[in-house]
Amino acid sequence: MTPPSHLAYVPFISVENMMRLIHSIGIETMLRELADAIEHDFTRWPLFDKTPRVGSHSEVGVIELMPTSDGDLYGFKYVNGHPSNTKQGLQTVTAFGLLAQVSSGYPVLLSEMTVLTALRTAATSAMAARHLAPKGAKVMAVIGNGAQSEFQALAFKAVVGIEEVRLYDIDAAATAKCARNLAGSGLKVTPCQSSQEAMEGAQIVTTCTADKQYATILTDNMIGDGIHINAIGGDCPGKTELHRDILLRSDIFVEYPPQTRIEGEIQQMPEDYPVTELWQVINGEVQGRTSASQITLFDGVGFAIEDFSALKYVYQRALKTDHFQQLDMIADPDDPRDLFGMLHRAGDAA
Ligand SMILES: NC(=O)c1ccc[n+]([C@@H]2O[C@H](COP(=O)([O-])OP(=O)(O)OC[C@H]3O[C@@H](n4cnc5c(N)ncnc54)[C@H](O)[C@@H]3O)[C@@H](O)[C@H]2O)c1
């Protein structure tokens, strides 16, 4: 059989190569660079194609497709969210994604995105906090100590300057795992027995729990003046983490309102409830934090542009290394209109 031409090959980043890439860059450097790359694309927000992600819901979870384009490159991510998966030894969130040239429609990258999603979510959260958290914040509570938690902690250390994380999870084994993984990171790690205890002395709280229901991870009495709330676990219809009273006291910042109104904490509020789009804060069009006593809430659900930025970043970084493979993924007949002939000749050669 004739070997495929170079047009057939698409660079592929496996989980193994993604981990090699992260270690070669250094995780905190990569989180900082990702935060900058995502922030840069937020400044270009108006030129991107935007649509709420397409979700296929079941009783146990959701499978979603997240597309966008900046007119030069097109990207999409496949991602699931299945909160009860961990009981069967499976992850709550898995993902992969693709980047393609708009000019030809040909893919330029296929990549694992389970690890990359954890990095981009943490980088986005920390980037938002850079604009919204109180100045000089040093202590963060992390409620929910599963797969995302260490990435969140390290991103807030690298991007915001957090020095202590106070951990709480309903499952003490998850907190122990998170504390173990963060030992030696340079963060002071304080395991706690309740959300209330985790909030003591914290200027920032990250909620990253997984439950397919309206949960109340934080109640109003736990949130003092001046706190920044980074709520990322409420990211699906019927799945929230904050008591409604907290939303009433907060200034709420979101990625893409048409998606967040379906999936975020604000699904608890009327459809026209006032929110601020984060990209406008980043562009200086609207103010972020305006006073030391203001409660700011980043109602983060994860938007396609963040995945696009992350894919573009690893595309630029990985292709300068050997941390990728070439996949024979695009059929490439000698005559572009003779796809059948290519198949036919392959049968003769077999
Ligand atoms: N916004 C985004 O961009 C984004 C991206 C990735 C994941 N997520 C969401 O973040 C959440 C966490 O993801 P993960 O991969 O870490 O999930 P995970 O299942 O690995 O961890 C979730 C943890 O939350 C804990 N938990 C559940 N209910 C709790 C409660 N009431 N109080 C304290 N802890 C509780 C669980 O014990 C578990 O350890 C999920 O809901 C996921 O859908 C959001």
The ligand as a Tripos MOL2 file, in Angstrom:
@<TRIPOS>MOLECULE
LIG
   44    48     1     0     0
SMALL
NO_CHARGES

@<TRIPOS>ATOM
      1 N1        -16.4060   25.5180   35.3950 N.am      1 LIG1
      2 C1        -15.5590   24.7770   34.7010 C.2       1 LIG1
      3 O1        -14.9390   25.2470   33.7630 O.2       1 LIG1
      4 C2        -15.3400   23.3550   35.1370 C.ar      1 LIG1
      5 C3        -14.3010   22.6000   34.5610 C.ar      1 LIG1
      6 C4        -14.0710   21.3190   35.0360 C.ar      1 LIG1
      7 C5        -14.8880   20.7940   36.0240 C.ar      1 LIG1
      8 N2        -15.9180   21.5460   36.5100 N.ar      1 LIG1
      9 C6        -16.8000   21.0310   37.5660 C.3       1 LIG1
     10 O2        -16.0690   21.0940   38.7650 O.3       1 LIG1
     11 C7        -16.5710   20.0970   39.6700 C.3       1 LIG1
     12 C8        -15.4300   19.3150   40.2490 C.3       1 LIG1
     13 O3        -14.8390   18.5280   39.2350 O.3       1 LIG1
     14 P1        -13.8080   17.3900   39.6160 P.3       1 LIG1
     15 O4        -13.2840   16.8680   38.3130 O.co2     1 LIG1
     16 O5        -12.8520   17.9000   40.6290 O.co2     1 LIG1
     17 O6        -14.8100   16.3390   40.2810 O.3       1 LIG1
     18 P2        -14.4590   15.1670   41.3380 P.3       1 LIG1
     19 O7        -15.6350   14.2540   41.3150 O.co2     1 LIG1
     20 O8        -13.1020   14.6320   41.0640 O.co2     1 LIG1
     21 O9        -14.3990   15.9270   42.7540 O.3       1 LIG1
     22 C9        -15.5200   16.5160   43.3320 C.3       1 LIG1
     23 C10       -15.3560   16.4710   44.8500 C.3       1 LIG1
     24 O10       -16.4560   17.1800   45.4470 O.3       1 LIG1
     25 C11       -16.7490   16.5320   46.6830 C.3       1 LIG1
     26 N3        -18.0760   16.9500   47.1370 N.ar      1 LIG1
     27 C12       -19.2930   16.5840   46.6380 C.ar      1 LIG1
     28 N4        -20.2760   17.1860   47.3630 N.ar      1 LIG1
     29 C13       -19.6510   17.9380   48.3070 C.ar      1 LIG1
     30 C14       -20.1320   18.7970   49.3520 C.ar      1 LIG1
     31 N5        -21.4380   18.9630   49.5470 N.pl3     1 LIG1
     32 N6        -19.2110   19.4440   50.1340 N.ar      1 LIG1
     33 C15       -17.8840   19.2650   49.9370 C.ar      1 LIG1
     34 N7        -17.3730   18.4420   48.9720 N.ar      1 LIG1
     35 C16       -18.2600   17.7970   48.1730 C.ar      1 LIG1
     36 C17       -16.6200   15.0530   46.3570 C.3       1 LIG1
     37 O11       -16.4620   14.2670   47.5150 O.3       1 LIG1
     38 C18       -15.3830   15.0580   45.4530 C.3       1 LIG1
     39 O12       -14.1940   14.8190   46.1660 O.3       1 LIG1
     40 C19       -17.5420   19.2480   38.8520 C.3       1 LIG1
     41 O13       -18.8550   19.6400   39.1860 O.3       1 LIG1
     42 C20       -17.2100   19.5740   37.4230 C.3       1 LIG1
     43 O14       -18.3260   19.4200   36.5760 O.3       1 LIG1
     44 C21       -16.1460   22.8050   36.1090 C.ar      1 LIG1
@<TRIPOS>BOND
     1     1     2 1
     2     2     3 2
     3     2     4 1
     4     4     5 ar
     5     4    44 ar
     6     5     6 ar
     7     6     7 ar
     8     7     8 ar
     9     8     9 1
    10     8    44 ar
    11     9    10 1
    12     9    42 1
    13    10    11 1
    14    11    12 1
    15    11    40 1
    16    12    13 1
    17    13    14 1
    18    14    15 2
    19    14    16 1
    20    14    17 1
    21    17    18 1
    22    18    19 2
    23    18    20 1
    24    18    21 1
    25    21    22 1
    26    22    23 1
    27    23    24 1
    28    23    38 1
    29    24    25 1
    30    25    26 1
    31    25    36 1
    32    26    27 ar
    33    26    35 ar
    34    27    28 ar
    35    28    29 ar
    36    29    30 ar
    37    29    35 ar
    38    30    31 1
    39    30    32 ar
    40    32    33 ar
    41    33    34 ar
    42    34    35 ar
    43    36    37 1
    44    36    38 1
    45    38    39 1
    46    40    41 1
    47    40    42 1
    48    42    43 1
@<TRIPOS>SUBSTRUCTURE
     1 LIG1         1 GROUP 0 **** ****
